[in-house]
Structures are given as C-alpha cells and as structure tokens.
C-alpha cells in the first residue's frame, strides 16, 4: 500500500457523513475566488468546483470500504 492509498483512505473516513458540508465549502470557496477576481477566471473556477464535488461524490459511496477491508 502506498502513502497515497493511505491518505485516500483517511480522506474517505473523514468525509463519510459530511459530504454535503464539504461540497458547500467547495461552492463557497469558488464563489469567494470569483468575487475577488471579478469573475475573470469563472470558467476555470467552475470547472474546479465541479471536479472537486464529483470527487467527493465518488468517495461518498466507498467511504466504508477501508474499514470493512481492515
């Protein structure tokens, strides 16, 4: 097991049950950046928000897997 697998497993455990809060934070952070940059990078920020939210969604379904395998 690599260190990245270990980090991913810990992230999954931390996110379990808090997916909505994390996604709300992603949205607020992106909106803050858009506000501070005058929407100059809106397309890039929206893409990053979408990718991060999709990543959280992907972890949500497998959050119990590391505990069950241990």
GROMACS elastic network, one bead per residue, 0.5 to 0.9 nm:
[ bonds ]
;  ai    aj funct       b0    kb
    1     4     6  0.81327   500
    1     5     6  0.62072   500
    1     6     6  0.71587   500
    2     5     6  0.53128   500
    2     6     6  0.65632   500
    2     7     6  0.88487   500
    3     6     6  0.50219   500
    3     7     6  0.62136   500
    3     8     6  0.86044   500
    4     7     6  0.50006   500
    4     8     6  0.60404   500
    4     9     6  0.84901   500
    5     8     6  0.50538   500
    5     9     6  0.61148   500
    5    10     6  0.86614   500
    6     9     6  0.51119   500
    6    10     6  0.63039   500
    6    11     6  0.86724   500
    7    10     6  0.51467   500
    7    11     6  0.61576   500
    7    12     6  0.86221   500
    8    11     6  0.50385   500
    8    12     6  0.61666   500
    8    13     6  0.86917   500
    9    12     6  0.51143   500
    9    13     6  0.63383   500
    9    14     6  0.87497   500
    9    63     6  0.80006   500
    9    65     6  0.86262   500
    9    66     6  0.61228   500
    9    67     6  0.88231   500
   10    13     6  0.50991   500
   10    14     6  0.62322   500
   10    15     6  0.86310   500
   10    66     6  0.86167   500
   11    14     6  0.51050   500
   11    15     6  0.60729   500
   11    16     6  0.85789   500
   11    59     6  0.85000   500
   11    63     6  0.86746   500
   12    15     6  0.51838   500
   12    16     6  0.61260   500
   12    56     6  0.87135   500
   12    59     6  0.59238   500
   12    60     6  0.72832   500
   12    62     6  0.74635   500
   12    64     6  0.78634   500
   12    65     6  0.88478   500
   12    66     6  0.81716   500
   13    16     6  0.53836   500
   13    17     6  0.88786   500
   13    63     6  0.58437   500
   13    64     6  0.72935   500
   13    66     6  0.79651   500
   13    67     6  0.82698   500
   14    17     6  0.82010   500
   14    18     6  0.77356   500
   14    63     6  0.86120   500
   15    18     6  0.51748   500
   15    19     6  0.57393   500
   15    22     6  0.76288   500
   15    56     6  0.78127   500
   15    59     6  0.77934   500
   15    60     6  0.72292   500
   15    63     6  0.74334   500
   16    19     6  0.65789   500
   16    59     6  0.81941   500
   16    60     6  0.62695   500
   16    61     6  0.88516   500
   16    62     6  0.88790   500
   16    63     6  0.55802   500
   16    64     6  0.77365   500
   17    20     6  0.80347   500
   17    21     6  0.89341   500
   17    60     6  0.79997   500
   17    63     6  0.88331   500
   18    21     6  0.53853   500
   18    22     6  0.63569   500
   18    23     6  0.87438   500
   18    60     6  0.89547   500
   19    22     6  0.52304   500
   19    23     6  0.61492   500
   19    24     6  0.85705   500
   19    53     6  0.89130   500
   19    56     6  0.65023   500
   19    57     6  0.73530   500
   19    59     6  0.88021   500
   19    60     6  0.67796   500
   20    23     6  0.51283   500
   20    24     6  0.60643   500
   20    25     6  0.85892   500
   21    24     6  0.50877   500
   21    25     6  0.62517   500
   21    26     6  0.87323   500
   22    25     6  0.50323   500
   22    26     6  0.62794   500
   22    27     6  0.87375   500
   22    53     6  0.83385   500
   22    56     6  0.78309   500
   23    27     6  0.62680   500
   23    28     6  0.86712   500
   23    49     6  0.85887   500
   23    52     6  0.79250   500
   23    53     6  0.56943   500
   23    56     6  0.72916   500
   23    57     6  0.88690   500
   24    27     6  0.50992   500
   24    28     6  0.62020   500
   24    29     6  0.85999   500
   25    28     6  0.50746   500
   25    29     6  0.60273   500
   25    30     6  0.85206   500
   26    29     6  0.52133   500
   26    30     6  0.62183   500
   26    31     6  0.86275   500
   26    49     6  0.61600   500
   26    50     6  0.89658   500
   26    52     6  0.72729   500
   26    53     6  0.72472   500
   27    30     6  0.52388   500
   27    31     6  0.61716   500
   27    32     6  0.86160   500
   27    46     6  0.88420   500
   27    49     6  0.64313   500
   27    50     6  0.89050   500
   27    53     6  0.85623   500
   28    31     6  0.50455   500
   28    32     6  0.60738   500
   28    33     6  0.86527   500
   29    32     6  0.50632   500
   29    33     6  0.63013   500
   29    34     6  0.86450   500
   29    49     6  0.86753   500
   30    33     6  0.51470   500
   30    34     6  0.61488   500
   30    35     6  0.85789   500
   30    42     6  0.86216   500
   30    45     6  0.60008   500
   30    46     6  0.71372   500
   30    48     6  0.82221   500
   30    49     6  0.64757   500
   31    35     6  0.61005   500
   31    36     6  0.86438   500
   31    39     6  0.89857   500
   31    42     6  0.89017   500
   31    45     6  0.84176   500
   31    46     6  0.88721   500
   32    35     6  0.50830   500
   32    36     6  0.62182   500
   32    37     6  0.86249   500
   33    36     6  0.51156   500
   33    37     6  0.60565   500
   33    38     6  0.83528   500
   33    39     6  0.79902   500
   33    41     6  0.85591   500
   33    42     6  0.86174   500
   33    45     6  0.77666   500
   34    37     6  0.52730   500
   34    38     6  0.58477   500
   34    40     6  0.71932   500
   34    41     6  0.68700   500
   34    42     6  0.59324   500
   34    45     6  0.72990   500
   35    38     6  0.52474   500
   35    39     6  0.62653   500
   36    39     6  0.77391   500
   37    40     6  0.56141   500
   37    41     6  0.70558   500
   37    42     6  0.85832   500
   38    41     6  0.80636   500
   38    42     6  0.84638   500
   39    43     6  0.83687   500
   39    45     6  0.89051   500
   40    43     6  0.83379   500
   41    44     6  0.54418   500
   41    45     6  0.60801   500
   41    46     6  0.85442   500
   42    45     6  0.50891   500
   42    46     6  0.59184   500
   42    47     6  0.84548   500
   43    46     6  0.51659   500
   43    47     6  0.61762   500
   43    48     6  0.86879   500
   44    47     6  0.50922   500
   44    48     6  0.62472   500
   44    49     6  0.86400   500
   45    48     6  0.50587   500
   45    49     6  0.60999   500
   45    50     6  0.85488   500
   46    49     6  0.50238   500
   46    50     6  0.61131   500
   46    51     6  0.85808   500
   47    50     6  0.51063   500
   47    51     6  0.61382   500
   47    52     6  0.85643   500
   48    51     6  0.50765   500
   48    52     6  0.60418   500
   48    53     6  0.84805   500
   49    52     6  0.51922   500
   49    53     6  0.60686   500
   49    54     6  0.85049   500
   50    53     6  0.51547   500
   50    54     6  0.60621   500
   50    55     6  0.85180   500
   51    54     6  0.50939   500
   51    55     6  0.61149   500
   51    56     6  0.86971   500
   52    56     6  0.63043   500
   52    57     6  0.86581   500
   53    56     6  0.50809   500
   53    57     6  0.61919   500
   53    58     6  0.86111   500
   54    58     6  0.61139   500
   54    59     6  0.86712   500
   55    58     6  0.50350   500
   55    59     6  0.63345   500
   55    60     6  0.86804   500
   56    59     6  0.51444   500
   56    60     6  0.61597   500
   57    60     6  0.51155   500
   57    61     6  0.71038   500
   58    61     6  0.60998   500
   58    62     6  0.73010   500
   59    62     6  0.53679   500
   59    63     6  0.58461   500
   60    63     6  0.53619   500
   60    64     6  0.86185   500
   61    64     6  0.78518   500
   61    65     6  0.87644   500
   62    65     6  0.53417   500
   62    66     6  0.80569   500
   63    66     6  0.70773   500
   63    67     6  0.82633   500
   64    67     6  0.55745   500
   64    68     6  0.62603   500
   64    69     6  0.87632   500
   65    68     6  0.51608   500
   65    69     6  0.61218   500
   65    70     6  0.86742   500
   66    69     6  0.52469   500
   66    70     6  0.62772   500
   67    70     6  0.52847   500
